[in-house]
Amino acid sequence: MKPDLFVLQAERRILLIRRQRVMLDYDLAALYGVEARALNQAVKRNLARFPDDFMFQLTPSEADGVRRLVSQSVTPAPGGPSNSSQTVMSSRKYRGRSYLTYAFTEQGVAMLSSVLRSRRAVQVNIAIVRAFVRLREMLLTNAELARKLADLEQKYDSQFNLKNAVESTQRRKGAKTQGF
């Protein structure tokens, strides 16, 4: 995958959870080309490198919320064909997650580069950092535009209020003089 495609893939997978922009372990694993289990094992072997502000585990309700958000575009329509058997699922890959998902902040993603040492991991890490930077730039640009819009609204609101006051006064004067 080209670096620009990595950036686009990473941008689509950045979520806002607990007022922090994060990426989930299974999304990172997909980008790195490893299993989420392997990524989490590497992290657990190096837990000292991942304090709470770098990585946290989702609560069951947060995990359900993310699952619902993702499944809205993935699941078949109610009453439609299912992707797996409802009665027998002998393979572990069809049983679902046996642990709660980990969420990695921008700093946690950067720290993953010291834990995962493949060539692809380096390329993906660079792309993810660029995605976080682009997202931050877009948010700053939007904040700047919002500030400018608020300034314009305030400027023109005061002008319109003055104009409305003048028109109102003229109407009142006009209404009094018309009756005579």
N, C-alpha and C positions, 0 to 999 in steps of 0.2 A: 504494500500500500504506500502511496506517495505521502510525503509529509503533510501536504495541504489536505489530503483526505483524512489523515489522522486528526488534524485540527478540527475539521468539520464533524467527524465522528465524535470527538471529545466534547465539542460545544453542545451537541445534541444531548449529551449524557450528563451534563452538569445540572444538578437540582438544588433547590433552596430548601433546606431542612434545618430547623432550629435556628433560623436567621443566618445560616451559613451556606455558602455555595460549596457543594460537595459532589463527589462521584462515588457510586456504590461499588462494592467489591466485585460483583459479577460483571459490571460494565467495564471496570478496569481490567479484569481478567480477560474479557473478550478482546479488548484492544491490545493487551500484551501477548495474546495468543496462548494463554495458559488456562488451566481450570481454576475456578474461584477457590476451590479447596487448597490447591497448591499455593496460590497467592496468600491466602490466610495463614497457611502453615509457615510460610516464610516470614510473615509479619509477626506471628506468635513467637518464633525463634528469636526475634529482635524487638520485643515489646518495649524495651527501654528507649528505642528510637521513636516511639509513637505515643507521646503524651495525649491527654484528653483533647487538647486543642488541635491535634493533628488527625485524630481518628476517634470515632465513637461507634458504639453498637446501637442500632435502631431499636426502639421499643416495639413490642408486638403491634400496637396501634399504628405507629409510624410505618412499620413494614407492610401492614395491611393497606394503608393509604397509598403507599408507593405501588404496591401490587395492583390495586384497583386502577390507579392512574395509568399504569403501563398496560394493563389488560384491556382497557377500553378499546384500544385499536387492534388487539391481538386475538381476543377470544371470539369464537363463533357466535352467531346469533342464538338466542334462547330457542331450544327445540331443534337446533341445527346439529350437524354431525360433530362429534367430539374428536379431539386429537388423540385421546388415549382411552384404554379400557377403563371402565368405572369399577369393574369387579376384581380384576387380577392385574397387579403391577409388580412383576417379579424383579424387574431391573431397577436398581437404585436410582438411576437418572430420572425415572418417572415418578418418584415418590415425593418430590418437592424438597424444600430445604429443611435440614434438621438443626439449623442454627439460625440465629438472627443476623441479618445483614450488617456489615460494617460500612460506615460512611467515612470517606477520607476527604479532609479539607485540602486546600491548595498546598499547604505545607506538608501534609501527609503524603500527597501524591509526589511531591518533590523528594521526600524521604524514601519513597519506594525505590528510587533509582539506586540507592545504596544497598538495597536488599535484593532486588532483581538485577542481575548483571548480564543480561543478554544484549546483543546488538539491537534487536527489536525493542527491548525495554528502553534503551537510551533514546531511540527515535521517537517512541511513543511518549516518553516523559517530556521531551522537548516540545512535542505537539500539544500535550496537555497543558503545559505551562503557558504556551502561546494562546491556547483557548481561554484560559483563565484571564490572561492579560487583555485579550480582545473583549471579553465579557465586561471586565472592569472599565475599559475605555468606552464601551457602548453605554454602560450605566452612567459614567461621568458625563458623556455627551448628552444623554437624555436629561440628566439633572441640570446641566447648563441650559439646555433648551427650555426646560420647565421654569427655571429661574427667569430667563428672558421673557417667556410668555407671561409669567406672573407680573413682571415689571410693566410690560405693555398693557396688560389688563388694568393694572392699577392706574397707569397714566391715562388711558382712554376712559376708564370708569369715572375718574374725577372730571375729565372734560365733559363726558356725557351727563354727569350729575349737574354740572354747572349749566350746561345747555338746557337740560330739563327744568332746572329751577328758573331760568330766564323765561322759557316758554310758558311755564306755569304762571309766572307773575304776569306775563303779557296777556294770557288768557283771562286771568282774573280781572285785570284792568279793562280788557276788551269787553268782558261780560257786563261790567258795571256801566260802562259808557254806552253800550248798545241799548240798554233799557231806557235811556233818557231821550 
